[in-house]
Amino acid sequence: MLEVEELCMIIRRTGEVGEDGHVSVTFGQLFETYVTISNKVVGILLRARKHGLVHFEGEMLWQGKDDDVVITLLQ
């Protein structure tokens, strides 16, 4: 769970607050920032979504193909 908390912290630092008050970042932005820390970013994102901490469209995210997918921090 420590990795998930770290991921949420990175989203807070690199994302932007939307009109709904939630912080969002694109997968491409997050991947570029987080890949220097861990190459497990997709797995951690899936765990974070399972725990209701983030939201994004689709079942899986792929570098390059899904760089514009918005990841929203829910908490």
NORQUIGI-V8978 format. One record per helix or strand of 2 or more residues. SS is the DSSP state (a for helix, b for strand). FROM is the first residue (numbers start at 1). TO is the last residue. If there is no record, write none. Layout:
ss=SS from=FROM to=TO
ss=SS from=FROM to=TO
//
This chain:
ss=a from=2 to=14
ss=b from=16 to=17
ss=b from=23 to=26
ss=a from=27 to=34
ss=a from=41 to=50
ss=b from=54 to=55
ss=b from=70 to=73
//
